[in-house]
Amino acid sequence: MNKHLGGQSIKFAEPVSIVSAASVVGSKEGEGPLSRYFDVILSDILAGKKSWEKAESEILRQSLELAVKKADTELDKIDYIITGDLLNQNTGSTYGAMDLQRPMFAVFGACSTIGEALSLGAVFVDGGFAHTVLAGASSHFCAAEKQFRFPLELGTQRPPSSTWTVTGAGSFVLSKDGEAPFITGVTTGKIVDMGVKDQNNMGAAMAPAAADVIAAHFRDFKRTPGYYDCIITGDLGTVGKELLIKLLDAEGFDISKNHTDCGIEIFNPEIQDTHAGGSGCACSAVTFAGYFYSKLKKREINRVLFVPTGALLSPVSFMQGENIPSIAHAVVAENKR
Amino acid sequence: MNQSELAKERYLELVKKATPNSKILKNCVKAFIIGGLICCLGQFIHAVLERFGLSKTEVSSYTSIILVFLGAFFTGIGWYDKLGNFAGAGSIVPITGFANSVTAPAVEFKKEGFILGVGAKMFIVAGPVIVYGTLASVLVGLFYFFTR
């Protein structure tokens, strides 16, 4: 049976169960509006480690182990681990998943990483190459600031369009056997570059990539926005959300009623000084693992299109004045097979 | 998605409209007040030192040293970035801001060791100021030398 659908989608023959989801976050995220949905809220931004980078790995390790525990399974039943992060050469994942000693793929999709990991994990399970896959993604505010911006203690102001990198990690156990919700399909994004160069306006850089993959998804699956209870983008923030709705409107898709963005959900900008919203690999990973997964489980929502978004820049490409190309991956999660 | 030059141009127009601007007037007022207060503090230290009967050059040097110390100290205990978030240019422009720009990377890159961490990265923010400040002073000096 041909599972490939349209130009860039897959419809799974055997929907893949999201057996469990685990979220570990930092204290700022724990003070935000979604606080009660997270499994673990760390009070120590260093998670007991010596550096921000080691802290990120520790947070990822905790979330991966917690997802396995919540799925009521054992580590040696995990066929593959697929994780990613924002640190150079994926070291967040390397040191985070090292102790788990399972076959491992580290992936990079910037802040869209969890969409990439869930897509690949579901393909492995549906294809029969794995029974159970552990997928996760992590980011750390301090480590990201250090790598992409300025030292933390430098007294600078952030422009209103800037976003705040989420500290945390979200992990999911995907399996052939299990209950709802299921991943029933995915649409893989293309790299889109609309000429945005401003590192402090990532929402604007990523909105076209999100619009592109969402439009492709509707065409491939012959669906309309109304099919979904929620269309959830990763970290577009307030600026990116406005642009996404306009871009899709021009394509003939009105998502203004059921669109939401993890970056907008996770923080309260008035109180938390986060400007346009949250960002980072963990932004979509923990918001989906904590908030939306529990809403799916309680059947408050039944069909969602989860679209983590990623800005594919590096400190070097930015310094050399390159544009910020972006990508987004769409994952369909439904309570019915 | 149409990624032609024309489509990009149109999109960047859309981005411009959707992106909120910084509140320039509010930021200027805050910068003026905090920057002014830092300068008043400098003037106060200056006046106190004068009372101790130091010479004019000594007073200037000691005032700078004390302000640089304060900038570095408050960076170390994690207050200066909060001040900077509020005051913007008001806390960047005075000499305390220069101290902050050297101390902040020194603190941040301590994990990478004292040679390639602190030593090499200490001037990632202040470096350009030093390089081009020195260069400008040389050019001005040459101009002065040949035109006086």
Interface residues (C-beta under 8 A of the other chain):
Chain A: K50 S51 K146 F150 P151 L152 E153 L154 G155 T156 Q157 R158 P159 P160 S161 K190 V192 D193 M194 G195 V196 N201 A204 P208 A211 D212 A215 V239 E242 L243 K246 L247 D273
Chain B: M1 Q3 A7 K8 E9 Y11 L12 L14 V15 A18 T19 P20 N21 S22 N27 T75 G76 G78 Y80 D81 K82 L83 G84 N85 A87 G88 S91 I92 G97 N100 S101 T103 A104 P105 V107 E108 F109 K111 I124 V125
